[in-house]
Amino acid sequence: MPRAFDRYWPVPLRIILGIAYMIHGAPKLFSGQAHQQFQGMLGQLGVPAPQLVSWVVGVVEFGGGIALILGLFTWIA
């Protein structure tokens, strides 16, 4: 493979993983029923403060998917 393409080979992987994160994070943020079910699951698992944690997980998944697609902070990893 030419050296010019070495910088761009992770782009398709970033896009696919970013979309997957967004798909899994969107119901936690934008669907009341799915959010309540996720809170219930966290409560059953014994996670402290499931109401707060459910919002944090949704924001991290959805926002992380957007950041991954855009390539933000990927140089750190």
Kinemage of the C-alpha trace (Angstrom):
@kinemage 1
@onewidth
@group {chain A} dominant
@subgroup {mainchain}
@vectorlist {calphas} color= white
{ca met a 1} P 0.000 0.000 0.000
{ca pro a 2} L 1.394 3.433 -0.815
{ca arg a 3} L 2.659 5.486 2.132
{ca ala a 4} L 0.184 8.257 1.238
{ca phe a 5} L -2.712 6.068 2.416
{ca asp a 6} L -1.177 5.157 5.794
{ca arg a 7} L -2.933 8.064 7.519
{ca tyr a 8} L -6.357 7.190 6.154
{ca trp a 9} L -6.762 3.446 6.716
{ca pro a 10} L -8.474 3.888 10.141
{ca val a 11} L -11.174 6.219 8.749
{ca pro a 12} L -13.667 3.476 7.741
{ca leu a 13} L -13.233 1.797 11.130
{ca arg a 14} L -13.786 5.117 12.935
{ca ile a 15} L -16.966 5.756 10.939
{ca ile a 16} L -18.388 2.267 11.544
{ca leu a 17} L -17.608 2.286 15.280
{ca gly a 18} L -18.847 5.861 15.650
{ca ile a 19} L -22.185 4.986 14.069
{ca ala a 20} L -22.470 1.925 16.321
{ca tyr a 21} L -21.855 4.046 19.433
{ca met a 22} L -24.429 6.603 18.282
{ca ile a 23} L -27.020 3.894 17.597
{ca his a 24} L -26.558 2.461 21.097
{ca gly a 25} L -26.452 5.840 22.835
{ca ala a 26} L -29.418 7.490 21.086
{ca pro a 27} L -32.204 5.503 22.816
{ca lys a 28} L -30.697 6.296 26.205
{ca leu a 29} L -30.985 10.015 25.428
{ca phe a 30} L -33.954 10.417 23.109
{ca ser a 31} L -36.421 7.670 24.102
{ca gly a 32} L -38.148 7.960 27.463
{ca gln a 33} L -39.104 4.298 27.626
{ca ala a 34} L -35.634 3.048 26.700
{ca his a 35} L -34.081 5.445 29.190
{ca gln a 36} L -36.341 4.166 31.992
{ca gln a 37} L -35.513 0.563 31.116
{ca phe a 38} L -31.799 1.326 31.182
{ca gln a 39} L -32.169 3.031 34.563
{ca gly a 40} L -34.016 -0.016 35.881
{ca met a 41} L -31.316 -2.334 34.615
{ca leu a 42} L -28.606 -0.254 36.267
{ca gly a 43} L -30.603 -0.242 39.505
{ca gln a 44} L -30.949 -4.028 39.438
{ca leu a 45} L -27.205 -4.358 38.901
{ca gly a 46} L -26.619 -2.288 42.017
{ca val a 47} L -25.009 0.674 40.272
{ca pro a 48} L -25.023 3.696 42.601
{ca ala a 49} L -27.110 6.680 41.380
{ca pro a 50} L -28.614 4.913 38.329
{ca gln a 51} L -30.497 8.067 37.288
{ca leu a 52} L -27.271 10.035 36.897
{ca val a 53} L -25.240 7.169 35.476
{ca ser a 54} L -27.839 6.456 32.785
{ca trp a 55} L -27.557 10.046 31.501
{ca val a 56} L -23.766 9.977 31.654
{ca val a 57} L -23.575 6.692 29.731
{ca gly a 58} L -25.974 7.982 27.061
{ca val a 59} L -24.042 11.224 26.584
{ca val a 60} L -20.687 9.439 26.494
{ca glu a 61} L -21.891 6.878 23.939
{ca phe a 62} L -23.668 9.343 21.655
{ca gly a 63} L -21.121 12.150 22.003
{ca gly a 64} L -18.224 9.720 21.764
{ca gly a 65} L -19.651 8.327 18.534
{ca ile a 66} L -19.836 11.811 17.039
{ca ala a 67} L -16.306 12.607 18.220
{ca leu a 68} L -15.010 9.335 16.767
{ca ile a 69} L -16.584 10.007 13.380
{ca leu a 70} L -15.128 13.506 13.321
{ca gly a 71} L -11.753 12.213 14.477
{ca leu a 72} L -11.615 14.399 17.571
{ca phe a 73} L -8.894 13.350 20.026
{ca thr a 74} L -8.115 10.172 18.067
{ca trp a 75} L -4.433 11.112 17.979
{ca ile a 76} L -4.313 10.493 21.745
{ca ala a 77} L -5.372 6.876 21.294
